[in-house]
Amino acid sequence: KKLIFRDAAIHISSTADGDLSIAADDEIDITSTLIDVNGNLDVSGTALVTGVLTTTAATVFNGGFAANAASTITVADNSAALTLVSTDTDAGLGPNFDLYRNPGQAGADGDLIGQLNFYGLNDASEKTHYLYLNAKMNDVANGSEDVRWALNGIVNGADSSFIEYTQGTTATGADPE
């Protein structure tokens, strides 16, 4: 059975017992303050959510995930907030974690290219930057690129350099003990 509107491309039909099909050759608009779907939702095109998307179950991304703004992952226990898993069985390196600075133009000598930060609360419950590892492009000339990396942290309430390394130099830094 089929209920046709305007032309055969716009209809409501039942192709099998228990199935209901709604078809339109342009758009189906459902307007309500709440739409409750009880069951699985299979979207074969692009799903555009302009509000907040909240899930109560684990979210699985089979095709990858890209965020266009800052993102936060929060857990309420001591479990890992982010785990990278590679199921590849070869001897190659993996999983990989890439920090890629891409300003859309050529880099310049001295540009910082990434930083890994460790924060915690001090005894006044203030967020404190305890340790950080960063990398800087010392020389960006094609074919002779050089990097400098540094491990820095807080000692007696002040920022301190633990280790700083550039190719051809000895690692330097204050002994935190």
N, C-alpha and C positions, 0 to 999 in steps of 0.2 A: 504494500500500500504506500502511496506517496501523496503528500499535500503540496501542491505547486503554487508558488507566488510569482506573479508577473511573467516569468518564463521558466523553462524546464531546469535551468541552472540554479534556481533558488527554490529549495524544497526541504521538507521534513519527511523522512521515510523510515521504514523498518525493513532492513534487508535480511534479518534473521531473527528468530525468537530471542528476545532479551536485548536486542540491539536497536538503538535509535540514532539516525543520522540526520544532522542539520547541515545543509550545504548552501553556500553562497559563492558567487563568482567574484566578490569583492570583499565584503566585511560582514561579520556578525557582531553586533553591538549588544552587550548585556549591561544594563545600567541598574545598579542597586547599591545600597550601603553595605551589604554583606552578601557574598556568593559562597555558599558552602558546598564543596565537592567532597562527597563521600566515596572514595575509591581512588584508583590510580589515575594519573593524568599523563597522557602521552602527547608531547608537543613535538611535531616533526619540523617545525619552522623555528623562527626566532621568538623567544619569550621576552617581552619588554616589561619590566617591573619598574614603575616610576616612584613607588612608595618603598616601604621597608619590606624586605623578604625575610620572614622568620620561619625557621624550621625547628621542629622538636625532635627530629631524628637526625642521624648522621647524614650529611650531604655528600653525595658522590658525584664527582665531575669526571666523566669518561673521556671527554674531549679536551681536557686541559682547563685552566682557569686563568683569567687575566683581570686584574683590578686596575682601574684608572685613577684611583685615589689612595691615600694612606689607609691601611687596614690594620685591625687589631684582632688578635686571637687571644681569648681569655679562657682559662680553666680554673675551677674552684678547688683544685687539689694540687698535689705535687707531680702530676703526670706531665709528660712532655706536651707543650703547647703546639709544637710543630715537629713532625717526624718525616724525614725524607727516606723513602724506601726504593731501592732498585731491585727488581726481580730478574735482571739480566743474568744469565749463567756463564757468560764469558769471563775472561781474565782482565777485562778492561776496567778502568776506574769508574766507580759509581757507588752511591748516588753523588750527584754534583750539586753544589750550591753556588750560583753565580751572582756576583755584584757587578753590574755593568753601568758605568757612567756614560750616558749618551746625550750630550747637550744639543745634538743636531748640527754641530760644527766642530772643527778641529780643536783638540785639547791644547792646553798651554802648559809650559813648564811650571811646576809647582801646584798644579790642580790636585786637590784631594779627590780620590776616586772611590773611596768607600770606607766605612767605619763600622765596626762591631762593638756595641756598647753593652756594659753590664751595670744594671742599676739595682739598688736595694733601699730599704728604709733604715735610716739611722735611728738612734734611741729617742729622737724627737718626732718620729714618724714622718720625716721629710724624705722625699725621693732624692737619693744621692747617687751621683755618677761615680762608681767605684773603680771601674776598669774599662779601657777601650783600646782596641787595636785598629790602626788606620793605615792606609796606603796613599802615597802621593806620587804623581808622575814627575820625577825629577827632570827628565829629558824626553820630549815627545818627538824628536827628530826621527823621521822614518828610517829604520834600519839601525838606529843606535839608541833605541828607547831604554830608559833606566827608571827603576822604581826605588822608592824609599818606604820602608814600613816601620812603624813604631808601636810599642806597647807602653801605654801610659796608665796611670792610676792615681789614686788619692793616698797620701801618706801624711799623717798628722793634720788632716783637714785641708791640705794643699795639693794641687795638681803636681805630679812628679813623673819624670820620664824613667821607665824601667829599662827598656831596650829600644834602641834606634839603630836601624841597619840600612846601609846603602852599599851596593856592590863595590868591592875594592877597599872598604874601610872595616875597621874592627867594630863590632857591636859595642855600643856605649850605653850607659845608664846608671842610675843610682841604685845601690843595693837597698831594697825596701826593708831589710832587717836591720 
